[in-house]
Amino acid sequence: MSDVKSSRLINLTMALLGKKYITKSTIFKSVEGYSGTPEAMERMFERDKTDLRDLGITIEVGGFDPLFEDEPGYRILNSDYTFNLGDLSSEEIGLLALAADIWAKNLQSDSARSGLRKIKSLTTIDEDEFTNRPHYSLAEQPNTFHDLWQAVTNRQEVVFDYSSARSGTQSRRTVHPYGIGSWHGAWYLVGNELESASIKAYRMNRIIGDVKRSSRSDTFTIPDGFNVSDYLIMTKTTGEEPCVIRVKKGSCLNLRAMSRVITENDGFDLLEIHQVQRAELVRTILWSGADAEVISPHDIRDEIRSSLERLLTR
């Protein structure tokens, strides 16, 4: 099927999705793709109806007023065109949200908005139903995204140069890529680094130059139960145990805003912070400097201490 015909079928389907019937003459005038003599457009329309029926889309024929011999109209009932998705998992809902984001971004183009105006003029579909939906932010794909995605899909070993955020040094990494994830406007690759024999997360915009993919596929196996989010520490929360922080009175307003419980003491307050993004909490504690001291849990206290030691040794 040619691109021109595919585009015309999509235009026709969108035009006919509505509560009111649309006459054939209106279709020929308003749906992009119909041209030529009346006879040619008639033949084109009949073939299009057959193609849509073959795809399982039924076009209903009806009149505007049964008391008058009006020109018949056509429409596609939403009940015949849609289906029940059933119960969706959180992962499936996330994928739909990403698809909705791509659709919303495409609506900003002139051609997309022109198409929506045509649909709105022909049917009862309101442009606001599309443009005013909640918007889900989708991180912009870096140049390395396609190669890494192919490597994950084909189970290909990859080699790339990577700039470390901690040390600022650049080194070559050989990785078996397990998965890709996005968080707060950045894409991450998670995979088994052969040099250290450990699973690590790599921020894609820190990859220097091109990614080299192995010519061989299926060179490794992804572990059972692997989940990208398990290795993106920035997406983890503090867990069930609250983080208890000792802060000076009148200071650490950002930490106080996160806190659920504040116990006042002489000169200091104890804050209890529950279920927040761990990375955000650690950054806020470090920013507070000597005004904040982590009492518990020990893993966050140790992470703060390690971060301060790295800063002092630079």
C-alpha positions in Angstrom: 0.0 0.0 0.0 1.4 3.4 -1.0 2.1 6.2 1.5 -0.5 8.3 -0.3 -3.2 5.7 0.1 -2.3 4.9 3.7 -2.5 8.7 4.5 -5.9 8.9 2.8 -7.3 5.9 4.7 -6.2 7.5 8.0 -7.7 10.8 7.0 -11.0 9.1 6.1 -11.1 7.0 9.3 -10.5 10.1 11.5 -13.2 12.1 9.5 -15.8 9.4 10.0 -15.2 8.9 13.7 -18.1 10.9 15.2 -21.7 11.0 16.0 -23.0 12.6 12.8 -23.1 11.3 9.3 -20.9 12.8 6.6 -22.0 12.9 3.0 -19.8 11.6 0.2 -19.6 15.0 -1.4 -18.4 16.5 1.9 -15.8 13.7 2.2 -14.5 14.4 -1.3 -14.2 18.1 -0.5 -12.7 17.9 3.0 -10.7 14.7 3.2 -7.2 15.0 1.9 -6.3 12.5 -0.8 -9.4 12.5 -2.9 -8.8 14.1 -6.4 -9.6 13.7 -10.0 -13.0 13.3 -11.8 -16.2 12.4 -9.8 -16.0 8.9 -11.2 -12.4 8.5 -10.2 -13.2 9.6 -6.6 -16.2 7.3 -6.5 -14.0 4.3 -7.4 -11.4 5.5 -4.9 -14.0 5.7 -2.1 -15.4 2.3 -2.8 -12.0 0.7 -2.7 -11.2 2.6 0.5 -14.4 1.3 2.1 -13.4 -2.3 1.1 -9.9 -1.8 2.6 -11.3 -0.5 5.9 -13.8 -3.4 6.1 -10.9 -5.8 5.5 -9.2 -4.2 8.5 -12.3 -4.8 10.6 -13.6 -1.2 10.5 -17.3 -1.1 9.6 -18.6 2.0 7.9 -22.3 2.7 8.7 -24.6 4.3 6.1 -27.5 6.4 7.1 -29.7 9.4 6.3 -29.9 12.7 8.0 -33.7 12.8 8.1 -35.8 9.7 7.4 -38.7 11.9 6.1 -36.6 13.3 3.2 -34.6 11.7 0.5 -31.4 13.3 1.5 -28.0 12.2 0.3 -26.9 9.3 2.5 -24.1 9.8 5.0 -21.3 7.7 6.4 -19.8 7.3 9.8 -17.7 4.8 11.9 -19.2 4.1 15.3 -16.7 4.4 18.2 -18.2 1.2 19.7 -17.1 -0.7 16.5 -13.7 0.9 16.4 -12.5 0.8 20.0 -12.0 -2.1 22.4 -11.8 -2.7 26.1 -8.2 -2.6 27.3 -9.1 -4.3 30.6 -6.9 -4.0 33.6 -3.5 -2.4 32.8 -0.3 -2.8 34.7 1.7 0.2 35.8 4.2 -0.6 33.1 1.5 -0.7 30.4 0.1 2.6 31.7 3.5 4.1 31.5 3.9 3.1 27.9 0.5 4.6 27.0 1.6 7.8 28.8 4.7 8.0 26.6 2.6 7.4 23.5 0.3 10.2 24.6 3.3 12.5 25.0 4.6 11.8 21.5 1.1 12.5 20.2 0.8 15.7 22.2 4.2 16.9 20.9 3.2 16.1 17.3 0.1 18.3 17.7 2.4 21.3 17.8 3.2 21.0 14.1 1.1 23.0 11.5 0.1 19.9 9.6 -1.2 18.1 12.7 -3.2 21.2 13.8 -4.6 21.6 10.3 -5.7 17.9 10.4 -7.4 18.5 13.8 -9.3 21.5 12.5 -10.6 19.4 9.6 -11.7 16.7 12.0 -13.4 19.2 14.3 -15.3 20.7 11.3 -16.5 17.4 10.2 -17.3 15.6 13.5 -18.2 16.3 17.1 -14.6 15.6 18.2 -13.2 18.6 20.0 -9.6 19.6 19.4 -9.4 20.4 23.2 -10.0 16.7 23.9 -6.5 16.1 22.5 -4.6 19.2 23.3 -5.8 19.6 26.9 -5.0 16.1 28.1 -2.4 15.7 30.9 1.1 16.0 29.4 3.8 13.5 30.3 7.3 14.6 29.8 9.4 12.5 27.5 13.1 12.9 27.7 14.8 13.9 24.4 16.6 11.0 22.9 20.4 11.4 22.7 22.4 10.5 19.6 23.4 7.1 21.1 19.9 6.1 21.8 19.2 4.1 18.6 22.4 2.1 18.7 21.9 1.2 22.4 18.2 0.3 21.8 19.2 -2.0 19.0 21.9 -3.5 21.2 19.4 -4.2 24.0 16.9 -5.7 21.5 19.5 -7.9 19.7 21.6 -8.7 22.8 24.7 -7.2 21.3 27.8 -6.3 23.3 28.7 -2.6 23.2 31.8 -0.6 23.7 31.9 3.2 24.4 33.9 5.9 26.1 32.2 7.3 29.2 32.8 10.4 31.3 32.3 9.7 35.0 30.2 12.2 36.9 32.1 11.6 40.1 35.7 11.8 39.0 35.3 13.6 35.7 37.7 11.1 34.0 37.0 9.4 30.7 37.4 5.6 30.3 36.3 2.9 27.9 33.5 0.6 28.9 32.5 -2.8 27.5 28.9 -3.6 28.5 26.2 -6.2 28.0 23.2 -3.9 27.7 20.2 -5.1 29.7 17.7 -2.2 29.4 17.0 1.5 29.0 15.2 3.8 31.3 14.3 7.5 31.6 14.2 9.7 34.7 13.8 13.5 35.0 14.7 14.4 31.5 17.6 12.0 31.0 18.0 8.5 29.5 20.0 5.8 31.1 21.5 2.5 29.9 21.7 -0.3 32.5 23.9 -3.3 31.8 26.6 -5.6 33.0 30.0 -3.9 32.8 32.6 -6.5 31.9 35.6 -4.6 33.4 34.1 -4.6 36.9 31.8 -7.6 36.5 28.9 -5.6 37.9 25.6 -4.1 36.8 25.7 -0.4 36.4 23.6 2.5 35.1 25.1 4.9 32.5 23.7 8.3 31.7 23.6 8.4 27.9 24.6 12.1 27.5 27.9 11.2 29.3 28.8 8.7 26.5 31.6 10.2 24.4 31.4 9.7 20.7 29.8 6.7 18.9 28.7 3.4 20.4 30.3 0.3 18.8 28.0 -2.7 18.6 29.2 -6.2 18.2 28.4 -7.8 14.9 27.1 -10.9 16.7 23.6 -11.0 18.3 22.4 -13.0 21.3 25.9 -12.9 22.9 24.5 -12.7 26.5 21.4 -13.5 28.5 19.5 -10.9 30.6 19.0 -12.2 34.2 15.5 -13.4 35.1 13.5 -10.8 37.0 15.7 -8.0 35.8 14.1 -4.5 36.1 15.8 -1.3 34.9 14.3 0.7 37.8 16.0 -1.5 40.3 19.3 -0.1 39.2 18.4 3.6 38.9 19.0 4.7 42.4 17.7 8.1 41.6 14.2 6.6 41.2 14.2 4.9 44.6 12.5 6.2 47.7 13.8 6.2 51.2 11.8 3.1 52.0 9.5 2.3 54.9 12.0 3.4 57.5 11.9 7.2 57.9 15.0 9.2 57.6 15.7 11.0 60.8 17.8 14.2 60.5 19.1 16.5 63.2 19.0 20.2 62.0 19.7 23.6 63.5 16.7 25.7 64.5 15.7 28.2 61.8 17.7 26.4 59.1 17.2 23.7 56.4 13.9 25.0 55.2 14.0 22.6 52.2 14.4 19.6 54.5 11.6 20.9 56.8 9.3 21.1 53.7 9.9 17.3 53.1 9.3 16.4 56.8 6.2 14.8 58.2 7.2 15.0 61.9 9.3 17.7 63.6 10.4 17.2 67.2 11.7 20.3 68.8 14.8 20.3 71.0 17.0 23.0 72.5 18.9 24.5 69.6 18.1 21.6 67.3 15.1 19.9 65.8 14.6 16.2 64.7 13.0 15.8 61.3 11.3 12.5 60.1 11.1 12.2 56.4 9.1 9.4 54.8 8.9 8.0 51.2 10.7 10.7 49.2 13.1 10.3 46.3 16.3 9.2 47.8 18.6 11.1 45.3 16.6 14.3 45.9 16.9 13.8 49.7 20.7 13.2 49.6 21.2 16.3 47.4 19.2 18.4 49.8 21.1 17.1 52.9 24.5 17.8 51.2 23.3 21.3 50.3 22.4 22.0 53.9 26.0 21.4 54.9 26.9 21.5 58.6 23.3 22.5 59.6 22.0 18.9 59.0 23.2 15.6 60.4 21.6 12.2 59.4 20.8 10.1 62.5 19.3 7.1 60.6 19.1 5.0 58.6 22.7 4.0 58.4 22.8 3.5 54.6 21.8 7.1 53.9 24.2 8.3 56.6 27.0 6.3 54.9 26.1 7.7 51.5 26.3 11.3 52.8 29.7 10.6 54.4 31.1 9.0 51.2 29.8 11.9 49.1 31.5 14.4 51.4 34.8 12.4 51.4 34.8 12.5 47.6 34.2 16.2 47.6 37.1 16.8 50.0 39.6 14.7 48.1 39.0 16.4 44.7 
